[in-house]
């Protein structure tokens, strides 16, 4: 396990577990966390033995987003300096979304601000039942960042997005589960359920999984025709790969495929 003061990265067999260790501030974001998560995602992309990445927070809370004790000093910066700092968060969100391996958010307690953005950037979201998701930027005169409005506008009705963003109203994990935003609602710590998803991922074809992630991401901005073209190219490539041969043969032979 690699651990800095505010982040730990642990390799467990075929997965990485990245923990925000800033529990005294409800796991507010820190430069150490940015660096640790970024390096973990790089490792996942480079190492074929790593099949998934799990994000979690220490001490029963996922992430409180930006640290207001730090943000209050940003007024002293130039506009360009403020933009550059925000872009660090945005680059991390992009890196989660673009990771070749599935990324799973294990949310205990809840998430706030940019912590919600990080959770929504993941491919799977597991939440402990009592968890609350909050975008309370407006209560301190700020606006959402980290892609929160983009992600939520694609996932839930506009009225609920505005309830969260204009009123700073928390939304329960149960409500988001009913809306399809949360994959698994857990009555125990979310990590256990996240591991079950990681187990299923590990049994699948890693190359096809990465291709599916790219297809789904591209669908956000492609036209219907462009997306069909991309599906054609990706499917044609997949049909010629060893993973497809193993998967199809296993189906025809009525056995479980072995993608190792």
Phi, psi and omega in degrees: 000130176260126182224124166263181184297327187244008178205145172231143176236117184241131175268121175237099180055248187264015182220158174250139175245117181253119183246128171283120187252028180262049190295335179294341176241033180054038177059044171299154182291151181213158176303324179296320179293316177306311182294315182296315180293319179300316179294323178296319178294322175299316180297318179298321179293326187271332188260114183292342180280343177272124186253341181201166178230133178246130177254137179208173177238151180280146170077022172085017175217137187289295182191131180270003180082214183291147179276115183297333177295333175273317184295329181297337181275351184291339178302331182285346182276165171285163178303319180295319179296321178295318179298318181297322178292319177295324181295333176299317176296315182296322177295325178292319177299315178299320183294322176296311182296326184269355181303135181292338181255145179301140179245131185243127174268125176251099189259113171254142175078309179149183178214147181224152175054230181295342173296325174294318180300317179296317180297318181289337178287341182286162182278332176226144180232114175253132182228137171294139189309317182285358186298147176236142178246127188223135173239080188264024180309318186300333182289343176241023175075023181243178180232157180296151172220191180071016180081012184300313182291326178293312181296311184294323181294336177273345190251327188225164180299150181304321182297323179286325175302314181290327175300318179290318189271320182277328181257348184066028185282126176291148178238135185285153175301325181296318179295318179292329175295317180296331179273356177088007180280320177268128180285316184227129174258118191249139175270004177227173178310138190296336184301321181300316179289326177297321178297324179295321176295317179299324177299317180292321177299318184296338180274352185263179181277111189296323181292316178295323178299316178297321179293321178296318177303317181294321178297313182296320178296318181294331181297339178298329186236347180283150167287169179302315181295319179296321181291321177296322177298317180293321176297320178300311182295318183289320179293318179299320178292318181297323181298336180266004185263156180300329179299316180295320179300315179294316182296315181292316179299319180296320179296314182293329181269003178056050176224166177283137179288152176240103183265008182296000000 
